[in-house]
Amino acid sequence: MDVKLPHLGEGADSGVVVGILIKVGDTVKKGQILIELESDKAVAPIPAPAAGKVVKIHVREGQRVGVGQLVVSLAGVAAAEAAAPAESASTPRKASPAKIAKAELVAEPEPVAMEAEPPAQEPASESTRESEPESESSGKGSALTPPASPSIRKMARELGIDLAPIKGSEYGGRIMMKDLRDYIQRLQKLALAPKPAVPAEKPVAPAIDFSQWGPVIRQPLTPLRDTIRRRMLENWNTIPHVTQFDEADVTTVQDLRKKYQKAYESKGVRLTMTTFILKAIAMTLQKHAIFNCSLDEAGRAIVFKQYYHLGLAVDTDAGLIVPVIRDVDKKDLMTLSREIKVLAEKARARKVSAEELKGGTFTLSNQGGIGGAHFTPIVNKPEVAILGLGKAALKPVVRNGKIEPRTLAPLGLSYDHRVIDGGAAARFITDLVQAIEQFDEAMVKLK
């Protein structure tokens, strides 16, 4: 039995092999993990579709493989599982250019040379679509094959041509040789028609031999780093970024964290600044819907989301990964703290699933634990805004005419200027600062 790479999910058609968990001669069970594949920022296990003995491994670690590519060969599988569905005599096979050309030699003295892909795989032209009968697959009409002689049916079957789209010229729609020939000619013209020009990629800067000035170490990009490179370039080039800066007094939040830290730790979780900020963001997004939307560029519309799924940038040894915490507005701080811990651990262990990286409406990038102050985070498309949180620092602040020591955290709100204007950004960050500085203690208490 040949095990081929299955469909990886929406928008993913390939990945890089990062782990091979079997070897030739192993006996595997159905569902047992064969390889681990890195696609975008997630590592997905590829299970065995059936039990059997590993005869051959067709991939190696570091190799990029695509959907449908042969991965592993198994032996000793039950015939019912190993055998492919038998091809029906009435099921047309894919036509090859050589067979189409051969048919044209029989039907027409001056055949058209075939140099393109098999025409049976090309989209039908307008003239072809007009004659296509409605079939059961479209939910309309019937799937009856048009009447034709056995010789015509045989020729169509050998060429891999479906007779259903052909409109017969004889009584009752009966297909004649001329009808089949005309249909073949239309397919050939479509196959040889000029394809739309594909925009050329931007020229890549020529490689520089840095070793001419001294010793160097060359390290290929990992699949994750290459994904980050591609995504960041796309986000920066397609979104007009503006960043709104401010500071939030987190003295009260820090006092609350210290006050309830032991109670949370007794439940197996840590109460961190990230938990407070995520909750404050969710509350602020509910007041400013434009920051919780996406731009539908094709439809020229703004999609306002009625849910609050917040992405959390996690710094890992392999690179930046952004898992998504769902329904932050509906969860208490204990639940949020637990989910932050679980997702961060999964991200650092490269065990986060592709689904856990999708569906975010807004992202938080917290560098406070590392250091640094204000920075400009890049919007995570298709979101329209992201908050960058720097390290809080003790500063002198004037309050009620007196100078007091307060702990201030730097904020950087980057947003998509196609969707959000400066006034909206100023109002959002003002309300966010207020939500942080006036955090309700009742939300922190354990019930």
C-alpha positions as CSV (number, residue, x, y, z in Angstrom):
1,M,0.0,0.0,0.0
2,D,1.4,3.4,-1.0
3,V,0.8,6.1,1.7
4,K,0.6,9.5,0.1
5,L,0.7,12.9,1.8
6,P,-3.0,13.8,2.6
7,H,-4.6,17.2,2.4
8,L,-3.0,19.4,5.0
9,G,-5.8,21.9,5.5
10,E,-7.0,25.1,3.9
11,G,-4.2,27.0,2.1
12,A,-1.5,24.4,2.8
13,D,-0.3,22.2,-0.1
14,S,3.2,21.2,1.1
15,G,5.4,20.9,4.1
16,V,8.9,20.0,5.3
17,V,9.6,16.6,6.9
18,V,11.0,17.4,10.4
19,G,10.7,13.9,11.9
20,I,10.5,10.3,10.6
21,L,9.2,8.1,13.4
22,I,9.4,4.7,11.7
23,K,12.1,2.6,9.9
24,V,12.0,0.0,7.2
25,G,10.9,-3.3,8.7
26,D,8.7,-1.8,11.4
27,T,5.1,-3.1,11.8
28,V,2.7,-0.2,12.2
29,K,-0.9,0.0,13.4
30,K,-3.6,2.0,11.8
31,G,-3.4,5.6,13.1
32,Q,0.3,5.3,14.2
33,I,2.3,8.4,13.4
34,L,4.7,7.8,10.5
35,I,6.3,11.2,10.0
36,E,6.0,14.8,11.3
37,L,5.5,17.5,8.8
38,E,6.1,21.2,9.3
39,S,3.6,23.3,7.4
40,D,3.8,27.1,7.9
41,K,4.3,27.4,11.7
42,A,2.7,24.1,12.8
43,V,4.1,20.6,13.0
44,A,1.5,18.1,12.0
45,P,1.7,14.3,12.5
46,I,0.9,12.1,9.5
47,P,-0.7,8.8,10.6
48,A,-0.8,5.5,8.9
49,P,-4.1,5.0,7.1
50,A,-3.9,1.3,7.7
51,A,-1.9,-1.4,9.4
52,G,1.1,-3.0,7.7
53,K,4.8,-3.4,7.5
54,V,7.1,-0.6,6.4
55,V,8.7,-1.7,3.1
56,K,10.2,1.6,2.0
57,I,10.4,5.2,3.2
58,H,10.4,7.6,0.2
59,V,11.2,10.9,2.1
60,R,14.0,12.2,4.2
61,E,14.2,14.8,7.0
62,G,14.4,18.3,5.6
63,Q,12.7,17.4,2.4
64,R,9.7,19.4,1.2
65,V,6.8,17.2,0.1
66,G,3.5,18.1,-1.5
67,V,0.0,16.8,-1.2
68,G,-0.4,13.5,-3.0
69,Q,3.4,12.8,-2.9
70,L,4.4,9.2,-2.0
71,V,5.7,9.1,1.6
72,V,5.8,5.4,2.7
73,S,5.1,2.0,1.2
74,L,3.4,-0.6,3.4
75,A,3.0,-4.3,2.9
76,G,0.8,-6.9,4.4
77,V,-2.3,-4.7,4.3
78,A,-5.7,-6.3,3.9
79,A,-6.7,-6.5,0.2
80,A,-9.9,-4.5,0.9
81,E,-7.8,-1.6,2.3
82,A,-5.0,-1.9,-0.2
83,A,-7.0,-2.2,-3.4
84,A,-8.0,0.9,-5.2
85,P,-11.6,1.2,-6.5
86,A,-11.7,-0.7,-9.8
87,E,-12.0,1.5,-12.8
88,S,-15.4,1.1,-14.5
89,A,-15.5,0.5,-18.2
90,S,-17.8,3.4,-18.5
91,T,-15.5,5.7,-16.5
92,P,-13.5,7.9,-18.9
93,R,-9.8,8.0,-18.3
94,K,-7.7,11.1,-18.5
95,A,-6.7,11.9,-22.0
96,S,-3.1,12.3,-22.9
97,P,-1.9,14.8,-25.5
98,A,-0.6,11.9,-27.7
99,K,-4.0,10.2,-27.7
100,I,-5.8,13.4,-28.6
101,A,-3.4,14.0,-31.4
102,K,-4.0,10.4,-32.6
103,A,-7.7,10.9,-32.6
104,E,-7.3,14.1,-34.6
105,L,-5.3,12.2,-37.2
106,V,-8.2,9.8,-37.6
107,A,-10.9,12.6,-37.6
108,E,-9.1,15.4,-39.5
109,P,-6.3,15.3,-42.2
110,E,-4.5,18.3,-40.6
111,P,-4.2,17.7,-36.9
112,V,-3.3,20.4,-34.4
113,A,-0.1,19.7,-32.5
114,M,-0.6,19.3,-28.7
115,E,2.0,21.0,-26.5
116,A,-0.1,21.9,-23.4
117,E,-1.5,20.0,-20.5
118,P,-4.2,17.4,-21.2
119,P,-7.3,19.3,-22.4
120,A,-9.6,17.2,-20.4
121,Q,-8.2,19.0,-17.3
122,E,-8.7,22.5,-18.6
123,P,-11.7,24.7,-17.8
124,A,-14.4,24.6,-20.4
125,S,-14.7,27.5,-22.8
126,E,-17.9,29.5,-23.0
127,S,-19.0,27.7,-26.1
128,T,-18.4,24.3,-24.4
129,R,-20.3,25.4,-21.3
130,E,-23.3,26.4,-23.2
131,S,-23.8,22.8,-24.4
132,E,-23.2,21.1,-21.1
133,P,-26.3,19.3,-19.7
134,E,-27.2,19.6,-16.1
135,S,-26.0,16.6,-14.1
136,E,-26.7,15.0,-10.7
137,S,-23.3,16.3,-9.5
138,S,-24.7,19.9,-9.8
139,G,-27.9,19.0,-8.1
140,K,-30.0,19.5,-11.2
141,G,-31.4,17.4,-14.0
142,S,-30.1,13.9,-14.8
143,A,-26.7,12.4,-15.4
144,L,-27.8,10.3,-18.5
145,T,-25.1,9.9,-21.2
146,P,-26.1,11.3,-24.6
147,P,-27.0,8.7,-27.3
148,A,-24.0,7.7,-29.4
149,S,-22.9,4.6,-31.4
150,P,-20.7,2.0,-29.7
151,S,-17.7,3.0,-31.8
152,I,-17.9,6.6,-30.8
153,R,-18.3,5.6,-27.1
154,K,-15.3,3.4,-27.4
155,M,-13.2,6.1,-29.0
156,A,-14.3,8.7,-26.3
157,R,-13.5,6.2,-23.5
158,E,-10.0,5.5,-24.9
159,L,-9.3,9.2,-25.2
160,G,-10.7,10.0,-21.7
161,I,-13.4,12.3,-23.1
162,D,-16.7,12.7,-21.3
163,L,-19.6,12.7,-23.9
164,A,-21.9,14.5,-21.6
165,P,-20.8,18.1,-22.6
166,I,-21.1,17.3,-26.3
167,K,-24.3,18.4,-28.0
168,G,-25.3,15.8,-30.7
169,S,-26.4,17.1,-34.1
170,E,-28.7,14.2,-35.0
171,Y,-32.3,13.5,-33.9
172,G,-32.6,13.1,-30.2
173,G,-29.2,14.7,-29.6
174,R,-27.4,11.6,-31.0
175,I,-23.6,12.3,-31.1
176,M,-22.0,11.7,-34.5
177,M,-18.3,11.5,-35.4
178,K,-18.4,15.1,-36.6
179,D,-19.7,16.3,-33.2
180,L,-16.8,14.4,-31.4
181,R,-14.2,15.9,-33.8
182,D,-15.5,19.4,-33.4
183,Y,-15.4,19.0,-29.6
184,I,-11.8,17.8,-29.7
185,Q,-10.9,20.8,-31.8
186,R,-12.4,23.2,-29.3
187,L,-10.5,21.5,-26.5
188,Q,-7.3,21.8,-28.4
189,K,-7.8,25.5,-29.2
190,L,-8.5,26.1,-25.5
191,A,-5.4,24.2,-24.5
192,L,-3.2,26.2,-26.9
193,A,-4.8,29.5,-26.1
194,P,-2.3,32.0,-24.5
195,K,-2.4,31.9,-20.7
196,P,-2.7,35.1,-18.7
197,A,0.6,36.5,-17.9
198,V,1.9,35.8,-14.4
199,P,3.4,38.8,-12.7
200,A,7.1,38.4,-12.4
201,E,8.5,38.2,-8.9
202,K,10.7,41.1,-7.7
203,P,14.3,40.5,-8.6
204,V,16.3,39.0,-5.8
205,A,19.5,40.7,-4.8
206,P,22.6,38.9,-6.1
207,A,24.4,36.7,-3.5
208,I,27.5,38.2,-1.9
209,D,30.5,36.2,-1.1
210,F,31.1,37.4,2.4
211,S,34.0,34.9,2.9
212,Q,36.2,37.2,0.8
213,W,36.5,39.4,3.9
214,G,36.9,36.7,6.5
215,P,35.5,33.4,8.0
216,V,31.7,32.9,7.8
217,I,29.2,30.2,8.8
218,R,26.3,29.6,6.4
219,Q,23.1,28.3,7.8
220,P,20.1,27.5,5.7
221,L,16.7,29.0,6.8
222,T,14.6,26.6,8.8
223,P,11.1,26.1,7.4
224,L,9.7,28.2,10.3
225,R,12.1,31.0,9.7
226,D,11.3,31.0,6.0
227,T,7.6,31.2,6.8
228,I,8.2,34.1,9.1
229,R,10.4,35.8,6.4
230,R,7.6,35.4,3.8
231,R,4.8,36.4,6.1
232,M,6.5,39.5,7.5
233,L,7.5,40.7,4.1
234,E,3.9,40.3,2.8
235,N,2.4,42.0,5.9
236,W,4.8,44.9,5.7
237,N,4.5,45.4,1.9
238,T,0.7,45.2,1.7
239,I,-0.3,47.0,4.9
240,P,0.3,50.8,5.4
241,H,1.5,50.7,9.0
242,V,1.0,53.5,11.5
243,T,2.0,53.1,15.2
244,Q,0.4,54.9,18.1
245,F,2.6,55.1,21.2
246,D,1.5,55.6,24.8
247,E,2.3,54.5,28.4
248,A,0.0,52.7,30.9
249,D,0.4,53.0,34.7
250,V,0.4,49.3,35.7
251,T,1.1,49.9,39.4
252,T,-2.4,48.8,40.4
253,V,-2.3,45.7,38.1
254,Q,1.1,44.7,39.6
255,D,-0.3,45.1,43.1
256,L,-3.3,42.9,42.2
257,R,-1.0,40.3,40.7
258,K,1.2,40.1,43.8
259,K,-1.9,40.0,46.0
260,Y,-3.5,37.0,44.3
261,Q,-0.4,35.2,42.9
262,K,-0.3,32.5,45.6
263,A,-4.0,31.7,45.2
264,Y,-3.5,31.2,41.5
265,E,-0.4,29.2,42.0
266,S,-2.3,26.9,44.4
267,K,-4.5,26.1,41.3
268,G,-1.4,25.3,39.2
269,V,-1.2,28.5,37.2
270,R,0.7,31.8,37.2
271,L,-1.0,35.1,37.2
272,T,1.0,37.2,34.7
273,M,0.9,40.7,33.2
274,T,-0.1,39.1,29.9
275,T,-3.4,37.8,31.4
276,F,-4.4,41.3,32.6
277,I,-3.4,42.9,29.2
278,L,-5.3,40.3,27.2
279,K,-8.4,40.9,29.2
280,A,-8.1,44.7,28.9
281,I,-7.7,44.3,25.2
282,A,-10.8,42.2,24.9
283,M,-12.8,44.8,26.9
284,T,-11.5,47.7,24.7
285,L,-12.2,45.8,21.4
286,Q,-15.8,45.6,22.5
287,K,-16.0,49.4,22.4
288,H,-14.0,49.8,19.2
289,A,-15.3,47.3,16.7
290,I,-13.1,48.6,13.8
291,F,-10.0,47.1,15.6
292,N,-11.6,43.6,15.6
293,C,-12.3,43.4,11.9
294,S,-10.6,42.3,8.6
295,L,-10.5,44.0,5.2
296,D,-12.0,42.0,2.4
297,E,-9.9,43.5,-0.4
298,A,-11.6,41.5,-3.2
299,G,-15.1,42.4,-2.1
300,R,-14.1,45.9,-1.0
301,A,-15.8,45.4,2.4
302,I,-14.9,45.4,6.1
303,V,-15.8,42.2,8.0
304,F,-16.7,43.0,11.6
305,K,-16.2,39.9,13.8
306,Q,-18.5,39.2,16.7
307,Y,-15.9,37.1,18.5
308,Y,-12.7,38.0,20.3
309,H,-9.9,35.5,19.6
310,L,-6.6,37.1,20.6
311,G,-3.2,36.0,19.2
312,L,-0.3,35.8,21.6
313,A,3.2,36.1,20.1
314,V,5.4,33.4,21.7
315,D,9.2,33.7,21.5
316,T,10.6,30.2,20.9
317,D,14.1,28.8,20.0
318,A,12.9,28.1,16.5
319,G,11.3,31.5,16.0
320,L,8.1,33.5,16.6
321,I,4.9,31.5,16.8
322,V,1.4,33.1,17.4
323,P,-1.2,30.7,18.9
324,V,-4.7,32.0,19.3
325,I,-6.7,32.1,22.6
326,R,-10.4,32.0,21.7
327,D,-13.3,34.0,23.3
328,V,-11.1,36.0,25.7
329,D,-14.0,38.2,26.5
330,K,-15.9,35.2,28.0
331,K,-13.2,33.7,30.1
332,D,-12.1,34.6,33.7
333,L,-8.5,35.3,34.6
334,M,-7.9,31.7,35.9
335,T,-9.0,30.1,32.6
336,L,-7.0,32.6,30.6
337,S,-3.9,32.0,32.7
338,R,-4.2,28.3,32.2
339,E,-4.7,28.6,28.5
340,I,-1.7,31.0,28.1
341,K,0.5,28.5,29.9
342,V,-0.7,25.5,27.8
343,L,-0.4,27.3,24.5
344,A,3.0,28.8,25.2
345,E,4.3,25.4,26.2
346,K,2.9,23.8,23.1
347,A,4.4,26.5,20.9
348,R,7.8,26.2,22.4
349,A,7.7,22.4,22.0
350,R,6.4,22.8,18.4
351,K,3.3,20.9,19.3
352,V,0.8,23.6,18.5
353,S,-1.7,22.6,15.8
354,A,-2.4,24.5,12.6
355,E,-6.0,25.2,13.8
356,E,-4.6,26.8,17.0
357,L,-2.8,29.3,14.8
358,K,-5.9,30.4,12.9
359,G,-8.8,32.7,13.5
360,G,-7.2,35.5,15.5
361,T,-8.8,39.0,15.5
362,F,-6.1,41.0,17.3
363,T,-2.6,40.1,18.5
364,L,-0.5,41.0,21.5
365,S,3.3,40.9,21.4
366,N,4.7,41.2,24.9
367,Q,8.4,41.8,25.2
368,G,8.2,43.0,28.8
369,G,9.8,39.8,30.1
370,I,12.8,40.3,27.8
371,G,13.4,44.0,28.1
372,G,13.2,47.1,25.9
373,A,10.7,49.9,25.7
374,H,8.6,51.0,22.8
375,F,8.7,49.1,19.5
376,T,6.7,48.9,16.3
377,P,5.1,45.5,15.9
378,I,4.0,44.4,12.4
379,V,0.3,43.8,11.9
380,N,-0.6,40.1,11.5
381,K,-2.6,39.9,8.3
382,P,-5.7,39.5,7.9
383,E,-6.0,41.3,11.3
384,V,-5.9,45.1,11.2
385,A,-4.1,45.9,14.5
386,I,-1.5,44.6,17.0
387,L,-0.3,45.8,20.4
388,G,3.3,45.8,21.4
389,L,4.0,45.8,25.1
390,G,7.4,46.7,26.4
391,K,9.1,46.3,29.8
392,A,7.5,48.2,32.7
393,A,9.8,50.6,34.5
394,L,9.5,52.7,37.7
395,K,9.3,56.4,36.8
396,P,8.4,59.7,38.6
397,V,4.9,60.7,37.8
398,V,3.0,63.9,38.8
399,R,-0.3,62.9,40.4
400,N,-2.5,65.5,42.1
401,G,0.3,68.0,42.0
402,K,2.8,65.7,43.6
403,I,5.6,63.6,42.2
404,E,5.1,59.9,42.9
405,P,6.9,56.7,41.8
406,R,4.7,54.7,39.5
407,T,5.4,51.7,37.2
408,L,4.7,52.6,33.6
409,A,4.5,50.1,30.7
410,P,5.3,51.3,27.1
411,L,2.6,50.5,24.5
412,G,2.9,50.5,20.7
413,L,-0.3,50.1,18.7
414,S,0.3,49.4,15.0
415,Y,-2.7,49.5,12.7
416,D,-3.7,49.2,9.1
417,H,-4.3,52.8,7.9
418,R,-6.5,51.6,5.1
419,V,-9.1,50.7,7.7
420,I,-8.3,52.7,10.8
421,D,-7.7,56.4,11.0
422,G,-5.5,58.2,13.5
423,G,-8.4,59.5,15.6
424,A,-9.8,56.0,16.1
425,A,-6.3,54.8,17.1
426,A,-5.9,57.5,19.7
427,R,-9.3,56.8,21.2
428,F,-8.6,53.1,21.3
429,I,-5.3,53.4,23.1
430,T,-6.7,55.9,25.5
431,D,-9.5,53.5,26.5
432,L,-7.0,50.6,26.6
433,V,-4.8,52.6,29.0
434,Q,-7.9,53.3,31.2
435,A,-8.9,49.6,31.2
436,I,-5.4,48.7,32.4
437,E,-5.1,51.4,35.0
438,Q,-8.6,50.9,36.4
439,F,-8.7,47.1,36.3
440,D,-11.5,45.8,38.5
441,E,-10.3,43.7,41.4
442,A,-13.5,41.7,41.3
443,M,-12.3,40.2,38.0
444,V,-9.2,38.9,39.8
445,K,-10.7,37.3,42.8
446,L,-11.2,33.5,42.7
447,K,-14.7,32.3,43.3
